């Protein structure tokens, strides 16, 4: 069971990484097994990179969150996308990292990922190696920022209408 403080720093529009109320709310329509995998992966990354920032996107077709060296999406080095029956654990600039075991999926110009269904099947030691590369890649590309944030969770967007598993639809438009 997770115990989280209720502190929210509204002056910066951020919350400490321990605060997961919004993330839990965004993931409500997903199966418990998928939510558990997403939250376990979240802890996995936070434990390794506590000084990075988590950017959360409650998008139309998925909940996604990633870790950034700043508060900018271009500095995200890894991310989690919640799907109806699994979680995608990915690298936003996966094309820039070596994957000698060839486990990463994706044929586009940038993003690479693995599908995670079971915690036991997650190759955590190998992924730690890939994370190091991804972090270093983004650090090398990072541009100066006006205000440094470290260890914060930032909700970047909330789509007013959402498509969720099992035909569960969410409409957050104000009337």
C-alpha positions in Angstrom: 0.0 0.0 0.0 1.2 3.5 -0.9 1.1 6.4 1.6 1.4 9.8 0.1 1.3 13.3 1.6 -1.4 15.7 0.5 1.0 18.6 -0.1 0.5 20.4 -3.4 2.6 23.4 -4.4 0.1 25.4 -6.5 2.5 28.3 -7.0 4.5 26.1 -9.5 1.6 24.0 -10.8 3.6 21.0 -9.7 3.3 18.4 -7.0 5.9 16.2 -5.3 6.5 12.8 -6.9 4.9 11.1 -3.9 1.5 12.7 -4.9 -0.3 10.3 -7.2 -4.0 11.4 -6.8 -4.3 12.8 -10.3 -2.5 9.9 -11.9 -4.7 7.3 -10.1 -7.8 9.3 -11.2 -6.7 9.3 -14.8 -6.1 5.5 -14.7 -9.4 4.5 -13.1 -10.9 3.0 -16.2 -8.0 0.6 -16.7 -7.8 -2.9 -15.4 -6.2 -3.3 -11.9 -3.4 -5.4 -13.4 -2.5 -2.7 -15.9 -2.6 0.1 -13.2 -0.4 -2.0 -10.9 2.2 -2.5 -13.7 2.2 1.2 -14.5 2.6 2.2 -10.9 5.4 -0.4 -10.4 7.2 0.9 -13.4 6.8 4.5 -12.2 8.5 3.5 -8.9 11.2 1.7 -10.8 12.1 4.9 -12.7 11.7 7.3 -9.7 14.1 5.1 -7.7 16.7 5.4 -10.4 16.2 9.1 -11.3 14.8 11.0 -8.3 16.1 14.4 -9.6 14.2 14.2 -12.9 10.6 15.4 -13.4 7.5 13.4 -14.3 5.3 14.8 -17.0 1.8 13.4 -17.1 -0.5 13.5 -20.1 -4.1 12.4 -19.8 -4.6 12.2 -23.6 -7.6 11.3 -25.7 -6.6 7.6 -26.3 -4.2 6.9 -23.4 -2.7 8.0 -20.1 1.0 8.6 -20.6 3.8 9.9 -18.3 7.5 10.3 -18.8 10.6 11.5 -17.1 12.3 14.7 -18.2 15.5 16.5 -17.2 13.3 19.7 -17.3 9.6 20.4 -17.6 9.9 20.1 -21.4 8.6 17.1 -23.4 11.7 17.3 -25.6 13.8 16.4 -22.6 11.9 13.2 -21.8 14.2 10.2 -21.8 11.7 7.4 -21.0 7.9 7.1 -20.7 5.0 4.9 -19.8 1.9 4.6 -21.9 -1.1 2.8 -20.3 -3.1 0.6 -22.7 -6.1 -1.6 -22.1 -4.2 -4.8 -21.5 -0.6 -3.8 -21.0 1.8 -0.9 -20.5 4.3 0.4 -23.0 7.6 1.3 -21.4 9.5 3.4 -23.9 12.3 5.6 -24.8 11.3 8.9 -26.5 14.6 8.9 -28.4 15.1 5.2 -28.6 16.7 5.3 -32.0 19.7 6.9 -30.3 20.4 4.1 -27.9 22.1 0.7 -28.5 19.8 -2.3 -28.0 22.1 -5.3 -28.5 19.4 -7.8 -27.3 17.0 -6.3 -29.9 14.0 -6.3 -27.5 12.8 -2.8 -28.3 9.8 -2.4 -30.7 9.0 0.4 -33.0 10.0 1.2 -36.5 9.5 5.0 -36.5 12.1 7.7 -36.6 12.3 8.2 -32.8 10.3 6.1 -30.3 11.2 2.6 -29.1 9.4 0.6 -26.4 8.6 -2.8 -24.9 5.2 -4.1 -23.9 4.9 -5.0 -20.2 2.2 -7.3 -19.1 3.8 -9.0 -16.1 6.3 -7.5 -13.6 8.2 -10.8 -13.7 8.8 -10.6 -17.4 10.3 -7.1 -17.2 14.1 -7.2 -17.9 15.0 -4.6 -15.2 18.8 -5.0 -15.4 18.8 -4.6 -19.1 16.4 -1.7 -19.0 18.6 0.0 -16.4 21.4 -0.1 -19.0 19.1 1.4 -21.7 17.9 4.0 -19.3 21.5 5.2 -18.6 22.0 5.6 -22.4 18.7 7.4 -22.8 19.3 9.8 -19.9 22.8 10.6 -21.2 21.4 11.2 -24.7 18.9 13.7 -23.4 21.4 15.4 -21.0 23.7 16.0 -24.0 20.8 17.6 -25.9 19.4 19.7 -23.0 19.2 23.4 -23.5 19.4 25.9 -20.6 16.2 26.6 -18.7 15.1 29.7 -16.7 14.1 27.7 -13.7 15.4 24.2 -12.7 12.8 21.8 -11.4 13.9 18.5 -9.7 11.8 15.6 -8.5 8.5 17.1 -9.4 5.3 15.7 -11.0 3.7 18.0 -13.5 0.3 17.4 -15.2 0.9 18.8 -18.7 -2.4 18.1 -20.3 -5.9 16.7 -19.7 -7.9 16.0 -22.8 -11.6 17.0 -22.3 -12.9 13.9 -24.0 -11.2 10.5 -23.6 -11.5 7.1 -25.1 -10.8 4.4 -22.6 -10.9 0.5 -22.3 -14.1 -1.4 -22.5 -16.0 1.5 -24.2 -15.5 3.5 -21.0 -15.7 7.1 -22.2 -14.8 10.2 -20.1 -16.0 13.6 -20.9 -14.3 16.4 -18.9 -15.7 19.3 -20.9 -17.2 22.0 -18.8 -20.9 22.8 -19.5 
